[in-house]
Amino acid sequence: MSGINALIDNEVKNNDVVLFLKGTPDFPQCGFSGQVVQVLDYIGVDYKGINVLASDEMRQGIKEYSNWPTIPQLYVKGEFIGGCDIIREMFQAGELQALLTEKGIATKAA
């Protein structure tokens, strides 16, 4: 496992909810990242945001790690959940909240 893969693997496995995004949760640098941040903030889940723009190695590494071509990427308990469209659809259907609850992750009551 390369250095960047080990780093990503460590973040994914040691944080209950991790969002790899362009920018930061406080200042997303693209609309798709911003939408996922809004969803996570709305449901009140604690998560770690990792800015892929901080290094080319991270931006490329996360795409290879997940075998998913786009950013943002959301992981819950080590499992890749999806990108912006998937997260938005799951949220609208109530599936994202159910998944988090099922995995024992606290959200604010909707």
N, C-alpha and C positions, 0 to 999 in steps of 0.2 A: 504494500500500500504506500503510495507516494506521501510526501509530507502534507500536501494540501488535503488529500483524501483522509488522512489520519486526523487532521484538524477538524474537518467537516464532520467526520464520523463521531468524534469526541463531542462536538457541540450538539449533534442530533441525539446522541445517546444520553447525555448528561443534563439536558434541559427538557422538561415535559413538553413545552411548546416552543418551537423555533421557526422564525420567519426569515428566510433569506430574501432580501429586497434591495432595490436600487434606492439608496439613501438610508435614512434612519426612520424609526417609528415617529419621531417628532417632526421630521422634515423629509418625507418621501420625495424621491427625484423622478418618479414617473407615475402616471395615472393609475396603472394597474397595481403597483405597490401601494399607492394611496388608498385604493378601494379595499384592499385586504386589511390594511391598518385600520380603516374605518370600521370594518366588520368586527375585527378582533376587539377594538376599543368598545364598540357598541355592546358586544356580549360580555365585556368586562373580564376577559381572560388575561392572566399574566403570561407574557411571552418574552422571549429574547429575540431582538431584531439584529440581524447581521447584515451589514452594508457590503454588498458584492462590488460596489464601485470603488471600494478601498483598495482592491488589487485585482489585476487581470487574472492572476492565478486563481483567486477565489471565484471570480465570475465564471471562468471556464470550468473550474473544478466542480462547482455545484451542479452544473449541467451534466457533467460526466457521472458524478456520484449518483444522481437520481435517474439518469438516462432520460431527462426531460429538458427540452430545448429553451424554455422561457423562464424568466424571473418575473414575479416572485414565486417562491416555493415554500409551502407550509408543511412542517413536520409535527406530528403529535406522538409522543411516547416512542420516538424512533422510527415512526412509520411516515412515509411520504403520503400526504393527503392530496395535494394538487396545487394548481396555479390559480390565477385570478378568477377565471370563468367558473371553474369547479367549486372554489370556495364560495363565490357569490351564489351559485345555484344551491349548494348545500345549505347555506345560511338562509336563503329565502324559503327553502323547504323545511327548515327546522332540523335538518340532518346534522349540521355542524355542531349545534348546541347539544344534540343527543349524543353525538360521538364523544364530545368532550366530557359530558356527564358520565357516560359509560366507562371512559378511561379514568374516571376519578379526578378530573380537573375542574376546579371551581370556576363557575361563571356567575355573574350577577343575575338575579332572578329577572327573567324577561317579562 
